[in-house]
Amino acid sequence: MIHAFLPPSAAVREVGLRDGLQSIARTLPTAQKLEWIRDAHAAGQREIEVGSFVPARLLPQLADTAELLAFAKTLPGLFASVLVPNLRGAELAIAGEADLMMVPLSASHAHSLANLRKTPDEVVAEVARIRAARDAAGSKTLIEGGVGTAFGCTIQGHVAPDEVLRLMQALLDAGADRVGLADTVGYADPAMVRSLFERAQRIAGERLWCGHFHDTRGLGLANVYAALEAGIARFDACLAGIGGCPHAPGASGNVDTEDLVFMLESMGVSTGVDLPKLLDLRQRVAGWLDGETLQGTVWRAGFPKTFAATAGVPA
């Protein structure tokens, strides 16, 4: 039975192909990435961030993003997104007919300069240029502004919630269709998450699109739960919890996709994902990434007997 304060369903956006793979030195062959997308779709995942339009010299792991996007567009019902750091990346996303382009903004001034070589307000100005280009092209690609380091920063330390909300409003004013909040370096706790998301929702309403959490200190799922209580029903996650952050030494990757889906389904929040199929895919991806640090617990422990009737998992 679903709890009264939880949504009946939630979307889990797979970001392992971008946020996960960009954080490890290994470059997966394009054929394996295509298999990943195909089988994630077959397992019921309907939102996948397939890559990022950044120069190949900076992130050779993501150099095949255009090919992955083209393939993703052939799969029925799949909402394919890409990350774009600037106008040039946005132009490629528009040309590839991405369903959504995510523009990252760091609320930490120090992190923004280190990661993007721009101040937060310069990123806002870039979003305005991206919106103008999108509209001029007659494109339907949505623009999402992702406010990172929303709960603190390994370089700057404290990030004021008022500054996070100011920048979120500035992104909306500049033309972003959607906004999200990200705990980029894993500093958040559930009380912080619920407070900030509740304040953000009063500002952005339905345009507050997504929560992005890292499991750096084991609070990733707890933070998702707090965001659920605040009314959020879309979350980023990485298969096998791969990835990290270059400015957060020792940080683990995003919340693990399989564990997140298990938690949601166990609470009666439908995700549309077939967990056994997802775990089969995880096993293959783990083989491709042999030697890399992987996360997650459901793949090891399996499903409790009490879970079968809820999720349709064979007992």
N, C-alpha and C positions, 0 to 999 in steps of 0.2 A: 504494500500500500504506500502511495506517495504521501509525503508529509505536506501539510497544508501550505507551508511557506516555500516549498520548492516548486520549480516549473515542471510541467508534465514531460517536457523534452528539452534537450540541449544539444547544440552542435559542437563537435570536436573537430577543430581544424588541424590537420596534419601538417606540421612545419619541419619535419625531420629532413626532408629533401633540401631545405634551405638552411634553417637555423642549426640543424644538426650537422649536416655535411660540411658547412662552411667552417666549422670549428675543429675539424680534424684534418690532418695532413693528407690522408689518402683521398684519391679521386676515384669514385666509383665509375665503371664504364657506363656509358649511356644506356646500353641494353639492359643493365641491371636496374637502372633508375626507371626505365620504361616498365619493366616487370613490376617494380615496386608500386608505381602509380596504378597499373592495371589491376593488380591484386588487392590493393587498398580499396579501389572502387568496387571490386567484386565482393569485398568483405563488408560493404555498406558505407564506407566513408564517402561523403559527398562534398567535402571542402578540403582542398589540398593546396598548400603553397608550394609550387613546383620548383621555385628557384629565385634568382635575383638578377636583375639586369645591371651588373657592375662589370668593369673592365676585366677581361680574362687574366690579365697580368696580375691583378690584385687577388682574385679568387678563381684560380683555374678549376677548382672543384665544381663551380657553377657555370662554366663556359657554355654548356649545352642547354641553357634555360629556354631558348627560343624553340628548340626541337621538342623539349619536354612539354612546353605550353601547347604547341601544335597538336601533340598526341593527346594531351588531357582534354582538349576541346572536342575530340572525337568521341569521348565517353559520355553516354547519356546521363544528364542530371548532375554532372560534376561541375562544381563551382571552383574554377581554377584561379588562383591568385599568385602574384609575384611581388617581391620587394623591389622598390626603386628608390635610389638615394638622391636622385636629381631629375631635372627635366629630360636629359638625354635618355635615362632609363625609362622614364614615363612614356616617351615617344615610342620606344621599342615595345612597351607593354600595350600601348594603344594599337600599334601596327599588328601585334600578335593577337589582338582581341581578347586580352585577359579579362576575366570577369571583375577582378578587383586588383588595384595596385596599392600596396602598403608603403607609406612613406614614414620612415622612422625619425622621431624627434626625441632627443634626450633632454629631460627637464633639468638635469645637472649641466651647468655651463661648462665645467671642466671636462666631463665625459663627452659632451657634444663636440668640443674642440678636438679631443683625442680620437674620437670615433669617426666623426663626420667632417672635421676641419671647418665647421661652421658654428656660429652661435645658435641657440634655440630660435631666436627671432629671425635669423637668416634662413633657417629651415622653413619657418612659417611663410616667409616671402617666396621661397621656392615652391611651396604648395600652391600659392596664388598663381604662379606662372604655369604650374602643371594643370590647374583647373582651367585656366584660359586656353591652354593647348588642347585639353580634352574636349572642351566645349566647341572650339573652332573646328575640330576634326569630326564633330557630330558623333563622338564615341559614347558608348554606354558603359565603359569601364568605370567602376566605382573607385573613389579615392578614400582610403582609410589613413588617418593620421594616428600613428602609434606613439603614445607618450611613454618613453622608457625612463629607467631609473626613477620611477614615480614614488618609490618608497625609501630611497637612499642610494648612495653611490660610493664605490670603493675608492674613488679619487677625491671627491668633494666632501663625502660624509653626508651630513644632513641635507635633505632636499625638502624645502617648505611645501606642505600641501597646497597652500594658496598659490604658489608659483606653478605647481602642476596644473591646477585648475585654470589659472590664467592662460597658460599655453594651450590647454585643451580648447578653451573658448576661442583663442586666437586661430587655431587650426580650423575650427568650424566657420569662423568669420572669413577665413581665407578661401574657403570653398571645399573643405573636406566633407564628404558625404557621411562618413562614419569616423568615430574615434575609439581608441582602446587605451587601456592602461597596462603597463608592463613592469614587473618586478625583475628588471634585467639582471641584477646581481644577487638576488636571493636574500634581500634584507627584510622582507615583509613578514608580519605575523597576522593572524586572522583578525585581531581587533583593528589593526591599521587598515587592512583590506576592506573590511566592512564599512569603516568610517569614510574612507576616501571614495569608495565606489558609491556609497549613498549620496555623498555630496556631489559627485560627478553626475549621477543620474538626475539630480534635481536641475542641473544645468543643461545636460545634453539629451535627456529623455531617451527615446528609442534609438537615437543616433550613437549612444554609447554601446559599442558593438561587441567588445571582446575583452577577456582577461588573459594575460600572458604571465605565467608564473614559472619560476625555476625552483628546483627542489634542493637548493644548495645546503640548507640546514634541516632538511626533512619536513618542511612545512608546506610543501607544494600543494598537496591534496587538501590540507586543512585550509589553505588560503582559497582554493577553488570553492570549498564549501561556504566560506564566509562571503565570497562574491555571489554565489547562488542565493544566499539569504538576502543579499542586497538587490536581487532581481536580474543578475547577469545570466545569460543562457548560451554563451558561446565562449569556448576556451581553446587556446593553442596548446598543442602537445606534440612531443616527438616520440616516434616509435623507439622502444628500448631506451628512452631517455637520453639519447645521444646529444652531444654538443656541449656548449658552455658559453663563456663570454671572455674575449681576449683581455678585458680590463677587470676581470674578477678571478684572480688566481685561485685554483682549487675548486672553482664552482662547477657543480654538476650541470647537466643539461636541463632542458625544459621538463615539466611534468611528463611522466611516462604515459604514452597513449593508452596502453593496455590497462594499466592500473586505474587511470582516470575513467575509462569506459566501464570497467568493472565496478568502481565505486558508484557511478551514476546509475547504472542498470540495477545494482543491488538496492539502491534507494528508491527505485521505481521511476527514475528519470530516463526516458527513452532516448537512445542515441542513434538507433537504426543500424548499429554495427554488430556484425556476427563475430563474437569474441574468439571462438575456436579458429575461424579463418584468419583473424587478425594475429593470433598467436602463431599460426603456421607461417605467416609472412614474417613475423618477428624472427622466427628461427632461421629463415633463409637470409634475412638481412644481417643477423648476427654472424652467419657464416661468411658473408661478404666482408664483414668488418672484423674478422678474426684478429684478436690482439688489441682492439680498441676497448675502452672502458664503457660498459653498458650498464643500465640501471633497470629497476623494476623488480617486482616480487610475485605477481600473479603467474608469470611464466614458470616460476620455480615451484610455487606452492600448489598451483592448480585451483580448481573451483571448489568451494564448500558444497556439500550435498544440499544444503538449504537454498543454494543459488539456482539449481537446475530449473525449477518450475518458473522462476522469475524471468530467466533469460533464454529459455528454450535450449539450454545446454544439455546434451545427453547425460543422464545420470550414470 
